[in-house]
Amino acid sequence: ADASVPGVLIATTRPELMSACVAVVVHPDDERYNSLLGKYVEVPLSGQKVKIIADEEVDMEYGTGAVMICTFGDKTDVAWVNKYDLDVIEAISEQGILTEAAGRYEGMELQDAKKQTIEDLKAEGYLTKQEEVDQNVGQCWRCKTPIEILVKKQWFVAVTKLIDESKKASNEMRWVPEHMESRLLNWADSMEWDWCISRQRLFATPIPVWYCKDCGKVILPKEEQLPIDPTVDKPLEPCECGCNEFIPEEDVLDTWMDSSISPLSVADWPNPGWEEIFPSSIRPQGHDIIRTWAFYTTLRCLALTGQKPFDDIVINGMVFGEDGYKMSKSRGNVTGPEEVIAEYGADPLRLWAANSVPGSDVAFDWKNIKHGYKFIRKFWNAFRFISMHIFDEESEKALSGDIEAIKANMNPMDTWIFAKLNKVNKIVDEAFYDYNYSIAVNTIEQFVWHDFCDEYIEAVKYRLYNDDISEESRIAAKYTLRTVIEDTLKLLAPIAPFFAEEVYQYFGHEGSIHNELWPEIDPKLDSTQVEEDGDLASELIGEVRRFKSASKI
């Protein structure tokens, strides 16, 4: 150190990296250090001499106003090292332990080295103050280990050049729920460096690159040669320098490089006709991967085609276990779908899943699975009752006759249940468009359980059993029962496909219910008066039933 320099007081949260210190930086307007600019100081414990330099990024009010630049404590250190062409000292190994460059701390894990460094600073009289501070530390999402920056050759995609275009493309998509778009926009605005796409793993998509052994030129495969594994395959031609020996790229691609072109892959890009099914109509995905899957898909599709990747992006939440925490193998709170299906079947599980709200987390609860199972049973029992009255030869012949003549004999309760179904159809139709499946599920359940089973079927039984009822009225009731249950099955089919298909086939249809047209909404049935009259009649019938039950009649 310069003899004329009294020393510089540094406030740091990374004392274990002092051996990697390559400079001290202060603000050029900080009068406390103006006389020290360009001079050298000695780093305690490790002993290297480093220069005092100035940079406007330094916050004069934070700490002591003087910062040590280490390779590589954080991204600011990286920027300064590159900006001022400072030496690179690799003090941390890939195993997360200190290297030979750390001197006396070589071989120690970082946390142990931090504790020992603090003790040594105390012992040698360099530590003037110690306090706890809160700070954001990047860490591995899986094991929660803090992330360190290493000096490694990597492949990058220049995402920062497409930030504005990606945000514009995001604005052209319909986000459900709308507020989830802010996660992508915030992530885009926070990006300060490019996307590292290379990984040092064994299994993933190979990076299709070789390097000439003589001149080091990067060799790309010809398009017709793709896909290739450079560790197995060779270039079709020698390098321009004449060398025919190549070093394969052994790194592989980040998984998001594959999944980020999923809409293009589905469209068979770049083969002819891909434009006809691109952009995709919908991308369903979790909110936890908006900054990865959604962002990188938007960016890459935009870079390759100039277009947004999809029209709608529907965000689902996470599933929480019965203990109230997000389902995770490490927590041991996972209930697998196969366990639910084995106990109650697939449709009750689908009903439970559909009962969630887009963008919101949902807790798994066996009680809700059982509720869905009970609903399926309720619907099945209703169908079994109806099947006893509509599948006999005489009824089938009558129901295949003049539909308009049958409709002419419907009574107010028949019209009422059709009006109710028509209203349900409208609500479900709008709910599906908005991807709000919980509204669709609850509306269908309420209709089937209460309006159809508890009210209409009970009200219509006398027309099925009473010999005093005209045959025309009886057939009208049977027509209503059959039509209502068929149309309700169509509404339910996207959510409970197995049950809907199973019951639908009893009606003698040759094709699948999933190939049928969606039930039409009849504006003539959109009548408040019809509903109110039917509700009153239903209420009166209910009172009569309760009176008869109480009187044991």
C-alpha positions as CSV (number, residue, x, y, z in Angstrom):
1,A,0.0,0.0,0.0
2,D,1.0,3.6,-0.5
3,A,2.6,4.9,2.7
4,S,0.6,8.1,2.4
5,V,-2.7,6.3,2.4
6,P,-4.1,5.9,6.0
7,G,-6.4,3.1,4.8
8,V,-10.1,2.8,3.7
9,L,-12.9,1.5,5.9
10,I,-15.0,-1.0,4.1
11,A,-18.5,-2.3,5.1
12,T,-19.1,-5.7,3.5
13,T,-21.4,-8.7,3.9
14,R,-18.9,-11.0,2.1
15,P,-15.7,-10.9,4.2
16,E,-14.9,-14.5,3.0
17,L,-14.2,-13.0,-0.5
18,M,-11.5,-10.5,0.6
19,S,-8.9,-12.8,-1.1
20,A,-10.7,-12.1,-4.4
21,C,-10.7,-8.3,-3.9
22,V,-9.2,-6.6,-7.0
23,A,-10.0,-2.9,-6.4
24,V,-11.7,-0.4,-4.0
25,V,-14.3,1.9,-5.6
26,V,-15.7,5.2,-4.4
27,H,-18.0,7.9,-5.8
28,P,-16.0,10.5,-7.7
29,D,-17.9,13.3,-5.8
30,D,-17.2,11.8,-2.4
31,E,-14.8,14.4,-0.8
32,R,-13.7,11.9,1.8
33,Y,-11.8,9.9,-0.8
34,N,-10.8,12.4,-3.4
35,S,-7.2,12.5,-2.3
36,L,-7.0,8.7,-2.4
37,L,-8.0,8.1,-6.0
38,G,-5.4,6.3,-8.0
39,K,-3.5,5.1,-4.9
40,Y,-3.2,1.6,-3.5
41,V,-4.3,-0.1,-0.3
42,E,-3.5,-3.5,1.1
43,V,-6.3,-6.0,1.7
44,P,-6.2,-7.4,5.3
45,L,-5.4,-11.1,5.8
46,S,-4.8,-11.8,2.1
47,G,-2.3,-9.0,1.6
48,Q,-2.8,-8.1,-2.1
49,K,-2.5,-4.4,-3.0
50,V,-5.5,-3.0,-4.9
51,K,-6.2,0.4,-6.5
52,I,-8.8,2.9,-5.4
53,I,-10.9,3.9,-8.4
54,A,-14.1,6.0,-8.8
55,D,-17.5,5.1,-10.3
56,E,-20.8,7.0,-10.2
57,E,-22.7,3.8,-9.4
58,V,-21.4,3.9,-5.8
59,D,-23.9,5.1,-3.2
60,M,-22.1,7.6,-1.0
61,E,-24.7,7.2,1.7
62,Y,-24.6,3.4,1.9
63,G,-22.1,1.9,4.4
64,T,-18.8,3.8,4.4
65,G,-19.2,4.9,0.8
66,A,-16.3,2.7,-0.2
67,V,-16.8,-0.7,-1.8
68,M,-14.4,-3.6,-2.5
69,I,-14.7,-5.2,-5.9
70,C,-14.4,-9.0,-5.7
71,T,-14.6,-11.5,-8.4
72,F,-17.4,-12.4,-8.2
73,G,-19.5,-11.4,-5.3
74,D,-22.5,-10.2,-7.2
75,K,-23.5,-8.8,-10.6
76,T,-22.3,-5.3,-9.8
77,D,-18.8,-6.8,-9.2
78,V,-19.0,-8.5,-12.6
79,A,-20.0,-5.2,-14.3
80,W,-17.1,-3.3,-12.6
81,V,-14.5,-6.1,-13.4
82,N,-15.5,-5.9,-17.1
83,K,-15.8,-2.1,-17.2
84,Y,-12.3,-1.5,-15.7
85,D,-10.6,-4.6,-17.1
86,L,-9.7,-5.8,-13.6
87,D,-7.9,-9.0,-12.7
88,V,-10.0,-12.1,-12.2
89,I,-9.3,-14.1,-9.1
90,E,-11.3,-17.3,-9.0
91,A,-11.6,-17.9,-5.2
92,I,-14.7,-20.2,-5.3
93,S,-14.7,-23.7,-6.9
94,E,-17.6,-25.5,-8.6
95,Q,-18.0,-27.5,-5.4
96,G,-18.7,-24.3,-3.5
97,I,-15.4,-24.3,-1.5
98,L,-12.6,-21.8,-1.5
99,T,-9.7,-22.4,-3.8
100,E,-5.9,-21.9,-3.5
101,A,-6.4,-18.2,-4.2
102,A,-8.1,-17.9,-0.8
103,G,-4.8,-18.6,1.0
104,R,-5.3,-19.8,4.6
105,Y,-9.0,-20.5,3.9
106,E,-8.4,-22.9,1.0
107,G,-10.7,-25.9,1.1
108,M,-13.2,-24.3,3.5
109,E,-16.9,-24.0,2.7
110,L,-18.1,-20.5,2.3
111,Q,-20.1,-20.2,5.5
112,D,-17.3,-21.7,7.5
113,A,-14.8,-19.3,5.8
114,K,-17.0,-16.3,6.6
115,K,-17.1,-17.2,10.3
116,Q,-13.3,-17.8,10.4
117,T,-12.5,-14.6,8.5
118,I,-14.6,-12.6,11.0
119,E,-12.7,-14.2,13.9
120,D,-9.3,-13.5,12.2
121,L,-10.3,-9.8,11.5
122,K,-11.2,-9.5,15.2
123,A,-8.0,-11.1,16.3
124,E,-5.7,-8.9,14.1
125,G,-7.5,-5.7,15.0
126,Y,-9.1,-5.0,11.6
127,L,-12.8,-5.4,12.6
128,T,-14.3,-2.1,13.8
129,K,-18.0,-3.0,13.8
130,Q,-20.2,-6.1,13.3
131,E,-24.0,-6.1,12.9
132,E,-26.7,-8.2,11.4
133,V,-28.4,-6.9,8.2
134,D,-31.3,-8.1,6.0
135,Q,-30.5,-8.6,2.3
136,N,-31.8,-10.5,-0.7
137,V,-29.6,-13.5,-1.6
138,G,-30.2,-15.6,-4.7
139,Q,-30.6,-19.3,-3.9
140,C,-31.4,-22.6,-5.6
141,W,-35.2,-23.1,-5.6
142,R,-34.7,-26.8,-4.8
143,C,-32.0,-27.0,-2.1
144,K,-32.0,-23.4,-0.9
145,T,-28.2,-23.1,-1.3
146,P,-27.0,-19.6,-2.0
147,I,-25.9,-19.1,-5.7
148,E,-22.4,-17.9,-6.4
149,I,-21.1,-16.4,-9.7
150,L,-18.3,-18.4,-11.4
151,V,-16.1,-17.6,-14.4
152,K,-17.3,-20.1,-17.0
153,K,-17.6,-20.1,-20.8
154,Q,-21.3,-20.2,-21.6
155,W,-23.8,-19.7,-24.5
156,F,-26.2,-16.8,-24.2
157,V,-29.3,-15.5,-26.0
158,A,-29.4,-11.7,-26.2
159,V,-32.8,-11.3,-24.6
160,T,-32.2,-7.7,-23.5
161,K,-32.4,-6.7,-27.2
162,L,-36.0,-8.0,-27.4
163,I,-37.4,-6.8,-24.0
164,D,-39.7,-4.0,-25.4
165,E,-41.0,-6.2,-28.3
166,S,-41.7,-9.1,-25.9
167,K,-43.7,-6.8,-23.6
168,K,-45.7,-5.5,-26.6
169,A,-46.4,-9.1,-27.7
170,S,-47.5,-9.9,-24.1
171,N,-50.0,-7.0,-24.2
172,E,-51.5,-8.5,-27.4
173,M,-52.4,-11.7,-25.5
174,R,-55.5,-12.1,-23.3
175,W,-54.2,-13.0,-19.8
176,V,-56.5,-14.9,-17.4
177,P,-56.5,-13.5,-14.8
178,E,-55.5,-10.2,-16.2
179,H,-53.2,-9.2,-13.3
180,M,-50.9,-12.1,-13.9
181,E,-49.4,-10.3,-16.9
182,S,-47.6,-8.0,-14.4
183,R,-45.3,-10.9,-13.4
184,L,-44.0,-11.2,-16.9
185,L,-43.7,-7.5,-17.4
186,N,-41.9,-7.1,-14.1
187,W,-39.5,-9.9,-14.9
188,A,-38.8,-8.4,-18.3
189,D,-38.1,-4.9,-16.8
190,S,-35.8,-6.5,-14.2
191,M,-33.5,-8.3,-16.7
192,E,-30.1,-6.8,-16.6
193,W,-28.2,-9.4,-18.5
194,D,-28.8,-12.0,-21.2
195,W,-30.2,-15.6,-20.9
196,C,-27.5,-18.2,-20.2
197,I,-28.8,-21.2,-22.2
198,S,-25.9,-23.7,-21.7
199,R,-25.9,-26.3,-19.0
200,Q,-23.2,-28.7,-17.7
201,R,-25.3,-31.8,-17.5
202,L,-25.4,-35.3,-19.1
203,F,-29.0,-35.4,-20.3
204,A,-30.6,-32.7,-22.3
205,T,-30.7,-31.4,-25.9
206,P,-27.1,-31.1,-27.2
207,I,-25.8,-27.8,-28.4
208,P,-25.1,-28.5,-32.2
209,V,-21.7,-27.0,-32.4
210,W,-18.1,-28.1,-33.0
211,Y,-14.8,-26.1,-32.7
212,C,-12.0,-26.5,-35.3
213,K,-9.1,-28.1,-33.5
214,D,-6.6,-25.9,-35.4
215,C,-8.1,-22.4,-35.7
216,G,-10.8,-22.7,-33.0
217,K,-13.6,-21.5,-35.4
218,V,-17.2,-22.3,-34.4
219,I,-18.6,-24.9,-36.8
220,L,-22.4,-25.1,-37.2
221,P,-24.1,-28.2,-38.8
222,K,-26.0,-27.8,-42.1
223,E,-29.8,-27.6,-41.7
224,E,-30.4,-31.0,-43.3
225,Q,-28.0,-32.6,-40.8
226,L,-30.1,-31.6,-37.8
227,P,-30.7,-32.8,-35.2
228,I,-27.2,-33.9,-34.2
229,D,-25.1,-34.8,-31.2
230,P,-21.7,-33.2,-31.7
231,T,-20.1,-35.8,-29.4
232,V,-21.2,-38.5,-31.9
233,D,-21.7,-36.8,-35.2
234,K,-19.1,-35.0,-37.3
235,P,-19.4,-32.0,-39.7
236,L,-20.0,-32.8,-43.3
237,E,-17.1,-30.7,-44.5
238,P,-13.6,-29.7,-43.3
239,C,-13.1,-26.3,-41.7
240,E,-12.2,-23.3,-44.0
241,C,-8.6,-23.6,-42.7
242,G,-8.5,-27.2,-44.1
243,C,-8.5,-28.9,-40.7
244,N,-10.7,-32.0,-40.5
245,E,-10.5,-32.5,-36.7
246,F,-13.1,-31.0,-34.4
247,I,-13.7,-30.6,-30.8
248,P,-17.4,-31.2,-29.9
249,E,-19.4,-28.9,-27.7
250,E,-20.2,-30.9,-24.6
251,D,-22.6,-28.5,-22.9
252,V,-26.3,-29.0,-23.4
253,L,-29.3,-26.7,-23.6
254,D,-31.4,-25.2,-20.9
255,T,-34.7,-27.1,-20.8
256,W,-36.6,-23.8,-21.6
257,M,-34.8,-23.7,-24.9
258,D,-36.9,-26.7,-25.9
259,S,-40.2,-25.9,-24.3
260,S,-40.1,-22.2,-25.4
261,I,-40.9,-23.2,-29.0
262,S,-43.7,-25.5,-28.1
263,P,-46.3,-23.5,-30.0
264,L,-44.1,-23.6,-33.1
265,S,-43.4,-27.3,-32.7
266,V,-47.2,-28.0,-32.5
267,A,-47.6,-25.9,-35.7
268,D,-44.9,-27.9,-37.5
269,W,-42.8,-24.8,-38.0
270,P,-41.0,-24.1,-40.4
271,N,-42.7,-26.5,-42.7
272,P,-45.4,-25.2,-45.1
273,G,-48.8,-24.5,-43.5
274,W,-47.5,-23.7,-40.0
275,E,-49.0,-20.2,-40.2
276,E,-52.5,-21.7,-40.3
277,I,-52.3,-23.0,-36.7
278,F,-50.0,-20.3,-35.2
279,P,-50.3,-18.5,-32.9
280,S,-51.8,-21.1,-30.6
281,S,-55.3,-20.3,-29.3
282,I,-54.4,-21.0,-25.7
283,R,-51.5,-21.6,-23.3
284,P,-52.5,-23.1,-19.9
285,Q,-49.7,-23.0,-17.3
286,G,-48.8,-22.3,-13.7
287,H,-48.0,-18.9,-12.2
288,D,-44.7,-20.3,-11.0
289,I,-43.2,-20.4,-14.5
290,I,-44.5,-17.2,-16.0
291,R,-41.0,-15.7,-15.9
292,T,-39.6,-18.8,-17.6
293,W,-42.0,-20.7,-19.8
294,A,-44.3,-17.8,-20.7
295,F,-41.5,-15.2,-21.0
296,Y,-39.1,-17.3,-23.0
297,T,-41.9,-18.7,-25.3
298,T,-43.0,-15.1,-26.0
299,L,-39.4,-14.0,-26.7
300,R,-38.4,-16.9,-28.9
301,C,-41.5,-17.1,-31.0
302,L,-41.3,-13.4,-31.5
303,A,-37.6,-13.6,-32.5
304,L,-38.4,-16.4,-35.0
305,T,-41.7,-15.3,-36.4
306,G,-42.3,-11.7,-35.4
307,Q,-45.6,-12.8,-33.8
308,K,-47.0,-13.5,-30.3
309,P,-47.0,-17.3,-29.4
310,F,-50.7,-17.6,-28.4
311,D,-54.0,-15.7,-28.2
312,D,-54.9,-16.5,-24.6
313,I,-52.7,-17.5,-21.6
314,V,-54.6,-19.0,-18.7
315,I,-52.7,-19.1,-15.4
316,N,-53.4,-21.8,-12.8
317,G,-52.3,-21.7,-9.2
318,M,-50.4,-24.3,-7.1
319,V,-52.0,-27.2,-5.3
320,F,-51.6,-27.2,-1.5
321,G,-51.6,-30.3,0.6
322,E,-53.9,-31.0,3.5
323,D,-51.2,-29.6,5.8
324,G,-51.6,-26.1,4.2
325,Y,-48.3,-26.1,2.4
326,K,-47.7,-26.4,-1.4
327,M,-47.5,-30.0,-2.4
328,S,-43.9,-31.1,-2.5
329,K,-42.1,-34.5,-2.4
330,S,-39.6,-33.0,0.0
331,R,-42.4,-32.1,2.5
332,G,-44.1,-35.5,2.1
333,N,-47.5,-33.9,1.6
334,V,-48.3,-35.1,-1.9
335,T,-51.5,-36.9,-2.8
336,G,-51.0,-38.4,-6.2
337,P,-53.9,-38.4,-8.8
338,E,-53.6,-42.2,-9.1
339,E,-54.6,-42.5,-5.4
340,V,-57.7,-40.4,-6.0
341,I,-58.6,-42.1,-9.2
342,A,-58.3,-45.5,-7.6
343,E,-60.7,-44.5,-4.8
344,Y,-63.3,-42.3,-6.6
345,G,-62.5,-42.3,-10.4
346,A,-61.1,-39.6,-12.6
347,D,-64.2,-37.4,-13.0
348,P,-64.5,-36.4,-9.3
349,L,-60.9,-35.4,-9.4
350,R,-61.5,-33.3,-12.5
351,L,-64.6,-31.7,-10.8
352,W,-62.4,-30.8,-7.9
353,A,-59.7,-29.3,-10.1
354,A,-62.2,-27.4,-12.2
355,N,-63.6,-25.8,-9.1
356,S,-60.5,-23.6,-8.7
357,V,-60.2,-20.0,-9.8
358,P,-57.6,-19.0,-12.5
359,G,-54.5,-17.7,-10.9
360,S,-55.3,-18.8,-7.4
361,D,-53.8,-21.6,-5.3
362,V,-56.1,-24.4,-4.3
363,A,-56.0,-26.7,-1.3
364,F,-56.5,-30.4,-1.8
365,D,-59.3,-31.8,0.3
366,W,-60.7,-35.3,0.3
367,K,-64.1,-33.8,1.3
368,N,-64.3,-32.0,-2.0
369,I,-63.4,-35.1,-3.9
370,K,-66.2,-37.0,-2.1
371,H,-68.6,-34.1,-3.0
372,G,-67.8,-34.5,-6.7
373,Y,-68.3,-38.3,-6.4
374,K,-71.7,-37.8,-4.7
375,F,-72.7,-35.4,-7.5
376,I,-71.8,-38.0,-10.1
377,R,-73.9,-40.6,-8.2
378,K,-76.8,-38.2,-7.9
379,F,-76.7,-37.6,-11.7
380,W,-76.4,-41.4,-12.3
381,N,-79.3,-42.2,-10.1
382,A,-81.4,-39.6,-11.9
383,F,-80.5,-41.1,-15.2
384,R,-81.4,-44.6,-14.0
385,F,-84.8,-43.4,-13.0
386,I,-85.4,-41.7,-16.3
387,S,-84.1,-44.7,-18.3
388,M,-86.9,-46.8,-16.8
389,H,-89.4,-44.6,-18.6
390,I,-87.8,-43.6,-22.0
391,F,-86.0,-46.8,-23.3
392,D,-89.0,-49.1,-23.7
393,E,-90.0,-49.7,-27.3
394,E,-93.3,-47.8,-27.0
395,S,-91.6,-44.7,-25.5
396,E,-88.7,-44.7,-28.0
397,K,-91.2,-44.9,-30.9
398,A,-93.3,-42.0,-29.5
399,L,-90.2,-39.9,-28.8
400,S,-88.9,-40.3,-32.3
401,G,-92.2,-38.8,-33.7
402,D,-93.2,-35.2,-34.4
403,I,-91.1,-33.2,-32.0
404,E,-93.1,-30.0,-32.5
405,A,-96.3,-31.9,-31.7
406,I,-94.7,-33.3,-28.5
407,K,-93.6,-29.8,-27.5
408,A,-97.2,-28.5,-28.0
409,N,-98.2,-30.8,-25.1
410,M,-95.6,-29.6,-22.6
411,N,-97.0,-28.1,-19.4
412,P,-95.6,-25.0,-17.5
413,M,-93.2,-27.2,-15.4
414,D,-91.6,-28.6,-18.7
415,T,-91.2,-25.0,-20.0
416,W,-89.7,-24.0,-16.6
417,I,-87.0,-26.6,-16.6
418,F,-86.1,-25.8,-20.2
419,A,-85.9,-22.1,-19.2
420,K,-83.7,-23.1,-16.3
421,L,-81.5,-25.2,-18.6
422,N,-81.3,-22.4,-21.1
423,K,-80.0,-20.0,-18.4
424,V,-77.5,-22.6,-17.2
425,N,-76.3,-22.9,-20.8
426,K,-75.7,-19.2,-21.0
427,I,-73.8,-19.0,-17.7
428,V,-71.7,-22.1,-18.6
429,D,-71.0,-20.8,-22.1
430,E,-69.7,-17.5,-20.7
431,A,-67.7,-19.3,-17.9
432,F,-65.9,-21.5,-20.4
433,Y,-65.1,-18.5,-22.5
434,D,-63.6,-16.8,-19.5
435,Y,-61.9,-20.0,-18.4
436,N,-63.7,-19.7,-15.1
437,Y,-64.6,-23.4,-14.8
438,S,-65.6,-23.1,-11.1
439,I,-68.7,-21.1,-12.2
440,A,-69.5,-23.7,-14.8
441,V,-69.2,-26.6,-12.4
442,N,-71.2,-25.0,-9.6
443,T,-73.9,-23.9,-12.0
444,I,-74.3,-27.4,-13.5
445,E,-74.3,-29.0,-10.1
446,Q,-76.9,-26.6,-8.7
447,F,-79.1,-27.2,-11.7
448,V,-78.8,-31.0,-11.7
449,W,-79.0,-31.5,-7.9
450,H,-81.8,-29.1,-7.1
451,D,-83.7,-27.8,-10.2
452,F,-83.7,-31.1,-12.1
453,C,-83.6,-33.8,-9.5
454,D,-85.2,-32.3,-6.4
455,E,-87.8,-30.2,-8.2
456,Y,-88.6,-31.3,-11.7
457,I,-88.3,-35.0,-11.5
458,E,-90.3,-35.0,-8.3
459,A,-92.9,-32.8,-9.9
460,V,-93.2,-35.0,-13.1
461,K,-93.5,-38.4,-11.4
462,Y,-97.3,-38.2,-11.3
463,R,-97.4,-37.8,-15.1
464,L,-95.3,-41.0,-15.5
465,Y,-97.3,-43.2,-13.1
466,N,-100.8,-41.8,-13.0
467,D,-103.2,-43.5,-15.5
468,D,-105.4,-40.5,-15.5
469,I,-102.8,-38.4,-17.3
470,S,-103.1,-38.2,-21.1
471,E,-100.6,-40.1,-23.2
472,E,-99.6,-36.8,-24.9
473,S,-98.7,-35.2,-21.5
474,R,-96.8,-38.3,-20.5
475,I,-94.7,-38.3,-23.7
476,A,-94.1,-34.6,-23.3
477,A,-92.7,-35.3,-19.8
478,K,-90.5,-38.1,-21.2
479,Y,-89.3,-35.9,-24.0
480,T,-88.4,-33.2,-21.5
481,L,-86.5,-35.6,-19.2
482,R,-84.5,-37.1,-22.1
483,T,-83.7,-33.8,-23.7
484,V,-82.7,-32.1,-20.5
485,I,-80.4,-34.9,-19.4
486,E,-78.8,-35.1,-22.9
487,D,-78.1,-31.4,-23.1
488,T,-76.8,-31.3,-19.5
489,L,-74.4,-34.1,-20.3
490,K,-73.0,-32.0,-23.2
491,L,-72.4,-29.1,-20.8
492,L,-70.7,-31.4,-18.3
493,A,-68.7,-33.4,-20.8
494,P,-65.6,-31.1,-20.9
495,I,-65.2,-31.4,-17.1
496,A,-66.5,-34.9,-16.5
497,P,-65.8,-36.6,-19.8
498,F,-65.9,-40.3,-18.7
499,F,-69.3,-40.1,-16.9
500,A,-70.8,-38.0,-19.7
501,E,-69.7,-40.4,-22.4
502,E,-70.8,-43.4,-20.5
503,V,-74.4,-42.1,-19.9
504,Y,-74.6,-40.6,-23.4
505,Q,-74.0,-44.0,-25.1
506,Y,-77.1,-45.4,-23.4
507,F,-79.2,-43.1,-25.7
508,G,-78.1,-45.1,-28.7
509,H,-75.8,-42.5,-30.3
510,E,-73.2,-43.9,-32.7
511,G,-70.7,-41.1,-32.1
512,S,-69.0,-39.7,-29.1
513,I,-70.6,-36.9,-27.0
514,H,-67.4,-35.0,-27.5
515,N,-68.1,-34.7,-31.2
516,E,-71.6,-33.3,-30.7
517,L,-72.5,-29.7,-31.2
518,W,-72.8,-27.5,-28.1
519,P,-76.4,-27.0,-27.0
520,E,-78.0,-23.9,-28.6
521,I,-79.2,-21.1,-26.4
522,D,-82.9,-20.4,-27.1
523,P,-83.7,-16.7,-26.8
524,K,-87.4,-17.5,-26.6
525,L,-86.8,-19.3,-23.3
526,D,-85.1,-16.2,-21.8
527,S,-88.1,-15.3,-19.8
528,T,-88.1,-14.1,-16.2
529,Q,-91.9,-14.7,-15.9
530,V,-91.5,-18.4,-17.0
531,E,-88.9,-18.9,-14.3
532,E,-90.9,-17.1,-11.6
533,D,-94.0,-19.1,-12.4
534,G,-92.1,-22.4,-12.3
535,D,-90.3,-21.4,-9.1
536,L,-93.8,-20.7,-7.5
537,A,-95.2,-24.0,-8.8
538,S,-92.1,-25.9,-7.5
539,E,-92.4,-24.3,-4.1
540,L,-96.1,-25.2,-3.9
541,I,-95.4,-28.8,-4.9
542,G,-92.6,-28.9,-2.3
543,E,-95.1,-27.7,0.4
544,V,-97.5,-30.4,-0.6
545,R,-94.8,-33.1,-0.4
546,R,-93.7,-31.9,3.0
547,F,-97.4,-31.8,4.2
548,K,-98.0,-35.4,3.0
549,S,-94.7,-36.5,4.6
550,A,-95.6,-34.9,7.9
551,S,-99.1,-36.3,7.8
552,K,-97.8,-39.7,6.7
553,I,-100.2,-39.7,3.7
